[in-house]
Amino acid sequence: MVATIRLSVPGTLRYRPIAVRAVAEAARLVSGSTPRDPRNPSIDPLAHDIRHPFDTAVVSAFMEIFNNIAIHAYQRKGGGSIEIEITPTKDAIVIEVKDDGRPFDLDNVVDLPAELDEESLPEGGMGIHIAKTMLDEMTYEPGPPNMWRLSKRLPAPQVAVGRS
Amino acid sequence: MPEPFNVQHTSNETKLTVRGSLDINSAPDLADAIDKIVATRPPKVIVDLSSLDLIDSSGVAALVKLYKGVRANGGAITIAGARDQPLAIFRLLRMDKVFNL
């Protein structure tokens, strides 16, 4: 299974839910996670159903990168698009995200405090840390176009379990 | 769709319930509600995250603001019920220990 999914959305937060849904479903193709029973009327069909650790990692990282592009690259004003290319394989996913906004200075991201207590709880600067930690690999090339490349492998014991 | 969050005040505690996705699109509304909660200097706040499906760093920042605001006024705050993706994020950020999740 190597088929690339391409999605282009305007570079504003309004289109974020569409992109997040696409990435969540693509992650599910790799993890094989099943959605909650769609026939159960008590389950909201629009609810996010991110429970599998692989889906969790991929979606969490992607959300932060989308936020970063809409806020930093496009300065919350839009004016360009976000091009998303998702390649799910049987044991991994690669997501390339391109924008034509301002380049981001990844080297200037401050690390989170090593020891966290009530005083040092951060109120910002967590997004890149989340994305980097959740993924196996994250690279960024300033453009134009700027390109984020996010990749995550399915942990070995889960590869091909229950899948043809 | 249920309301993304609601606030209930009783005589001895304030309960904030957050549902669905707490993210960069929904966090600003919650931040307004949080400012109001903190302004009342509540002695005890319970945050129920058992219906929260998804959170991003903006959502975490809003909850941190609430936590710090309540504690700065000498109040007690309990964050409970985090599961799935939100719990994974709190663990990754090592906030699970601070929040006693």
Interface residues (C-beta under 8 A of the other chain):
Chain A: L13 R16 P17 D44 L46 A47 H48 D49 I50 R51 P53 T56 A57 V59 S60 M63 E64 N67 A70 I71 L112 L116 D117 E118 L121 P122 E123 G124 M126 G127 H129 I130 T133 M134
Chain B: M1 P2 G20 S21 D23 I24 N25 D53 L54 D56 S57 S58 V60 A61 V64 K65 Y67 K68 R71 D84 Q85 A88 I89 L92 L93 R94 M95 K97 V98
